[in-house]
């Protein structure tokens, strides 16, 4: 898979240093993956979920750092492309504003 981009991960771990290691691990697994579906992603990340959002699309949500953080991505399996939308704390995720943007 191709991940677009590392920048939101880096910006997040600069604010939350304990997130760096699990985000780097997620990135390493993702760039070496060849997922064709959400079920394939679950082989590497058993707790990953597809979440419908207000725009009528489904985003993929990964639990990061023992469920302390959430990585929200748009995945195009047909193009082998992951677009990282946001990385949030669990509390920020629970507020739900990410579903609107």
C-alpha positions as a Markdown table, in Angstrom:
| # | Residue | x | y | z |
|---|---|---|---|---|
| 1 | Unk | 0.0 | 0.0 | 0.0 |
| 2 | Unk | 1.1 | 3.6 | -0.5 |
| 3 | Unk | 0.4 | 5.9 | 2.4 |
| 4 | Unk | -0.4 | 9.6 | 1.8 |
| 5 | Unk | 1.2 | 11.0 | 3.9 |
| 6 | Unk | 3.6 | 10.6 | 6.9 |
| 7 | Unk | 3.1 | 14.3 | 7.7 |
| 8 | Unk | -0.1 | 14.0 | 9.9 |
| 9 | Unk | 1.5 | 11.1 | 11.8 |
| 10 | Unk | 4.6 | 13.2 | 12.4 |
| 11 | Unk | 2.6 | 16.2 | 13.5 |
| 12 | Unk | 0.6 | 14.1 | 15.9 |
| 13 | Unk | 3.6 | 12.4 | 17.6 |
| 14 | Unk | 5.3 | 15.8 | 18.0 |
| 15 | Unk | 2.4 | 16.7 | 20.2 |
| 16 | Unk | 2.0 | 13.3 | 21.7 |
| 17 | Unk | 5.5 | 11.7 | 21.9 |
| 18 | Unk | 4.2 | 8.4 | 23.2 |
| 19 | Unk | 2.3 | 7.9 | 19.9 |
| 20 | Unk | 5.5 | 7.9 | 17.8 |
| 21 | Unk | 6.4 | 4.3 | 18.2 |
| 22 | Unk | 2.9 | 2.9 | 17.5 |
| 23 | Unk | 2.4 | 5.2 | 14.6 |
| 24 | Unk | 5.7 | 4.2 | 13.1 |
| 25 | Unk | 4.8 | 0.6 | 13.5 |
| 26 | Unk | 1.4 | 1.2 | 11.9 |
| 27 | Unk | 3.1 | 3.0 | 9.0 |
| 28 | Unk | 5.6 | 0.1 | 8.5 |
| 29 | Unk | 2.9 | -2.5 | 8.4 |
| 30 | Unk | 0.7 | -0.4 | 6.1 |
| 31 | Unk | 3.3 | 0.3 | 3.5 |
| 32 | Unk | 4.2 | -3.4 | 3.3 |
| 33 | Unk | 0.6 | -4.5 | 3.1 |
| 34 | Unk | -1.4 | -5.6 | 0.0 |
| 35 | Unk | -4.9 | -5.3 | 1.4 |
| 36 | Unk | -7.8 | -5.9 | -1.0 |
| 37 | Unk | -10.5 | -5.3 | 1.6 |
| 38 | Unk | -11.2 | -4.3 | 5.2 |
| 39 | Unk | -11.1 | -8.0 | 6.1 |
| 40 | Unk | -7.5 | -8.1 | 4.8 |
| 41 | Unk | -6.6 | -5.1 | 7.0 |
| 42 | Unk | -8.0 | -7.0 | 10.0 |
| 43 | Unk | -5.3 | -9.7 | 9.5 |
| 44 | Unk | -2.8 | -7.0 | 10.5 |
| 45 | Unk | -5.0 | -4.9 | 12.7 |
| 46 | Unk | -7.8 | -7.0 | 14.2 |
| 47 | Unk | -9.7 | -4.0 | 15.7 |
| 48 | Unk | -9.9 | -1.9 | 12.5 |
| 49 | Unk | -13.4 | -0.7 | 11.6 |
| 50 | Unk | -15.1 | 0.9 | 8.7 |
| 51 | Unk | -17.2 | 3.9 | 9.9 |
| 52 | Unk | -19.8 | 5.5 | 7.7 |
| 53 | Unk | -19.6 | 9.3 | 7.8 |
| 54 | Unk | -21.9 | 12.2 | 6.9 |
| 55 | Unk | -20.5 | 12.5 | 3.4 |
| 56 | Unk | -21.8 | 9.1 | 2.4 |
| 57 | Unk | -18.5 | 7.4 | 2.4 |
| 58 | Unk | -16.9 | 4.9 | 4.8 |
| 59 | Unk | -13.6 | 5.8 | 6.5 |
| 60 | Unk | -11.3 | 3.3 | 8.2 |
| 61 | Unk | -10.5 | 3.7 | 11.8 |
| 62 | Unk | -7.4 | 2.1 | 13.4 |
| 63 | Unk | -6.8 | 1.9 | 17.1 |
| 64 | Unk | -3.3 | 3.0 | 17.9 |
| 65 | Unk | -1.2 | 2.8 | 21.0 |
| 66 | Unk | -3.4 | 0.3 | 22.9 |
| 67 | Unk | -6.6 | 2.2 | 22.0 |
| 68 | Unk | -5.3 | 5.5 | 23.3 |
| 69 | Unk | -5.3 | 7.1 | 19.8 |
| 70 | Unk | -7.3 | 6.7 | 16.6 |
| 71 | Unk | -5.9 | 6.9 | 13.0 |
| 72 | Unk | -8.6 | 7.8 | 10.5 |
| 73 | Unk | -8.0 | 6.9 | 6.9 |
| 74 | Unk | -9.6 | 6.8 | 3.5 |
| 75 | Unk | -8.5 | 3.5 | 1.8 |
| 76 | Unk | -8.7 | 2.8 | -1.9 |
| 77 | Unk | -8.0 | -0.9 | -2.1 |
| 78 | Unk | -8.3 | -0.8 | -5.9 |
| 79 | Unk | -5.4 | 1.7 | -6.1 |
| 80 | Unk | -3.5 | 0.3 | -3.0 |
| 81 | Unk | -3.7 | 3.8 | -1.5 |
| 82 | Unk | -4.2 | 4.9 | 2.1 |
| 83 | Unk | -4.9 | 8.6 | 2.7 |
| 84 | Unk | -4.4 | 9.5 | 6.3 |
| 85 | Unk | -7.2 | 11.9 | 7.2 |
| 86 | Unk | -6.5 | 12.5 | 10.9 |
| 87 | Unk | -4.9 | 11.1 | 14.0 |
| 88 | Unk | -6.8 | 11.9 | 17.2 |
| 89 | Unk | -6.8 | 11.2 | 20.8 |
| 90 | Unk | -9.5 | 8.8 | 22.0 |
| 91 | Unk | -11.4 | 11.8 | 23.5 |
| 92 | Unk | -11.2 | 13.8 | 20.3 |
| 93 | Unk | -12.4 | 10.9 | 18.4 |
| 94 | Unk | -15.4 | 10.4 | 20.7 |
| 95 | Unk | -16.5 | 14.0 | 20.1 |
| 96 | Unk | -17.3 | 12.9 | 16.5 |
| 97 | Unk | -16.3 | 16.1 | 14.7 |
| 98 | Unk | -14.0 | 14.1 | 12.4 |
| 99 | Unk | -17.1 | 12.6 | 10.7 |
| 100 | Unk | -18.1 | 16.1 | 9.5 |
| 101 | Unk | -14.9 | 17.2 | 7.8 |
